[in-house]
Amino acid sequence: MTPQSVLFVLRHSPYGSDMAKSAIDAALAFAAFEQPLNLLFLGDGVLQLMPGQDGKVIGRKTIYKQLLSLPMYDVERIYVDRLAAQRHRIDLAAFPASVERVSEGEAHALMCDHRHVLGF
């Protein structure tokens, strides 16, 4: 962890509200200014990582497409709630960026280890 590091905690499903899209927009804007950041997907937030999404069906942009651009923005690390990913049967191997599965305790430790934590 660098002293200026920021952890974005994403807890919302991709299309239930605007929270998921707002979180990704904020993270990408932050990363565009070359600020070090990490992402942590918790609970229903892991649904954002599910391939095959099509937001057009409900008149929204597809969040998964935005997530595919994370490697271009040099997002340092992507952490995923291990149990939530298993519960929702999300194939993290299909995601184009490297993800690290974490337990509840490890997620808590991540939050404690970052200077700033932004929850969405």
C-alpha positions in Angstrom: 0.0 0.0 0.0 1.2 3.5 -0.8 0.3 6.3 1.6 -2.0 7.9 -0.9 -3.8 4.6 -1.9 -7.5 4.6 -2.2 -9.8 1.5 -1.9 -13.1 1.7 -3.8 -15.6 -0.7 -2.2 -18.3 -1.8 -4.6 -21.3 -3.4 -3.0 -24.2 -2.9 -5.4 -25.5 -5.0 -8.2 -24.9 -3.5 -11.7 -28.4 -2.4 -12.5 -30.5 -2.1 -9.4 -29.6 1.5 -9.0 -27.1 4.0 -10.3 -24.6 3.2 -7.5 -22.6 0.6 -9.4 -22.2 2.8 -12.5 -21.3 5.9 -10.4 -18.7 3.9 -8.5 -17.0 2.7 -11.7 -17.2 6.1 -13.2 -15.5 7.6 -10.1 -12.8 4.9 -10.0 -12.0 5.4 -13.7 -11.9 9.2 -13.3 -9.6 8.8 -10.3 -7.4 6.4 -12.2 -7.3 8.8 -15.2 -5.4 11.2 -13.0 -2.9 8.5 -12.2 -3.9 8.1 -8.6 -3.1 4.7 -7.1 -6.3 2.8 -6.4 -7.6 -0.7 -5.7 -11.1 -2.1 -6.1 -12.9 -4.4 -3.8 -16.1 -6.1 -4.9 -18.3 -7.2 -2.0 -21.7 -9.0 -1.7 -23.9 -8.2 -4.7 -21.1 -6.0 -6.1 -19.5 -9.1 -7.5 -22.4 -9.3 -10.0 -20.7 -6.5 -11.9 -18.0 -9.0 -12.9 -20.5 -11.4 -14.5 -19.7 -11.8 -18.2 -22.5 -11.6 -20.8 -24.3 -8.6 -19.4 -26.4 -6.5 -21.7 -27.6 -3.2 -20.1 -29.3 -2.2 -23.4 -32.1 -4.6 -22.6 -33.2 -2.2 -19.7 -32.0 1.0 -21.4 -28.7 1.3 -19.6 -25.0 1.1 -20.5 -23.4 -2.2 -19.9 -21.2 -1.9 -16.8 -19.1 -4.9 -17.6 -17.8 -3.1 -20.7 -16.5 -0.3 -18.5 -14.8 -2.9 -16.2 -13.0 -4.3 -19.2 -11.1 -1.0 -19.5 -9.6 -1.3 -16.0 -6.2 -2.7 -17.2 -5.8 0.4 -19.5 -6.2 2.6 -16.4 -3.5 0.8 -14.4 -5.8 -0.1 -11.6 -3.4 -1.7 -9.2 -5.4 -4.5 -7.7 -8.9 -6.0 -7.9 -10.2 -7.9 -4.9 -13.3 -10.0 -5.0 -15.4 -11.4 -2.1 -14.7 -15.1 -2.4 -17.9 -16.3 -0.9 -20.1 -13.9 -2.9 -18.4 -15.0 -6.2 -19.1 -18.6 -5.3 -22.7 -17.9 -4.3 -23.4 -16.1 -7.6 -21.3 -18.7 -9.6 -19.2 -16.0 -11.2 -16.3 -17.3 -13.3 -13.6 -14.9 -12.4 -11.2 -16.7 -14.8 -13.1 -15.1 -17.6 -12.4 -11.6 -16.4 -9.6 -10.0 -18.4 -7.8 -8.5 -15.4 -6.2 -10.4 -12.6 -8.4 -10.7 -9.5 -7.6 -11.8 -6.0 -10.3 -13.6 -4.1 -10.5 -12.5 -0.4 -12.3 -13.7 2.7 -14.4 -11.5 4.9 -11.5 -11.0 7.3 -9.1 -10.2 4.4 -11.6 -7.6 3.1 -11.7 -6.0 6.5 -7.9 -5.9 6.6 -7.8 -4.3 3.2 -10.1 -1.5 4.4 -7.9 -1.0 7.4 -4.7 -0.9 5.3 -5.8 1.9 2.9 -5.5 5.5 3.7 -8.9 6.3 2.1 -11.9 4.0 1.6 -14.7 5.0 -0.6 -17.8 2.9 -0.4 -20.5 2.6 -3.0 
